Amino acid sequence: MDGPSGSGKSSVSRGVARALGLRYLDTGAMYRAMTWWMLRQGVDLADPAAVAARCGEPRIESGTDPDAPTIHVDGVDVAGPIREAAVTAAVSAVAAVPEVRVRLVALQREIAGTGDIVLEGRDIGTVVCPDATVKVYLTASAEARARRRSAEVAGSTVAAQQEAMARRDALDSTRKTDPLSMAAGAVELDTTALSLDEVIAEVLRLVAERR
Ligand code: C5P
C-alpha cells in the first residue's frame, strides 16, 4: 500500500490486515524512528553524509500486530515521540539518504519474507515488494488529506496541514532514491469520496480476485 501522507494508508492497511488475519508493517514509522534517533543524537540532518555515517547504529524493531503495532529504538518505545512535529518536519530529509533506505528496506524485506503481510509506505510496490500479490496506490485530494490529518493532530488548522503535507510530498516524490510513485501493476484508489469501510472492502475485493 503506497501513497502520499493523509491518503488513508494506515487505517486501510490495518483494516485489511485485521480482516485477513495478516501481519501489518508501517514502514513510515521506521523512517520516523530513525529520524527521532538522529535528532536525539544531535546529528546534523542537513548533512546527508553525517546521516549516512550514523544510520547503522540504532536498533529499530517493529511489532506487526495490526491491532497494536509497536516501534522501539534500542529498546525504547517511541510510538508517541515519532509523531511529534519535529520528527514529522525532518523525516523526509532523513528518508532521502540512500544509506538509510538500504538499511530500512533490508529490515522491511526481512520481516516481509517471513509470511503474508500488509506493508504501507511510499516505495512498497516499486522497491520493497515488487512481486506483491496486490499493489494499491491510495490517493485523495490535497484538501481531504489535510482535513483528515488536522483532525488527528491537536491544535492544527487544515491550511497549515495542507502546506506542511505539500512540502513533505514534494520532497518524497522528487528525491533521487526510491521516490513516491505508482508501481507498475498497482491499482489506484482515490479515497476522497469514500468511507474507510468502502476503501477496505475494495482492497479486500482485489485481494480475493488475485490470491
Ligand atoms: O507514512 P508516514 O507519513 O509516517 O511516513 C513518514 C515519512 O517517511 C514520509 O514522509 C517519507 O519521507 C518516509 N517514508 C519513505 N518510504 C516509506 C515510508 C515512509 O520514504 N516506505
Residues whose N, C-alpha, C, O or C-beta is under 5 A from the ligand:
A	BS01	C5P	S5 T27 G28 A29 Y31 V91 S92 A95 E120 G121 R122 D123 R168 D172
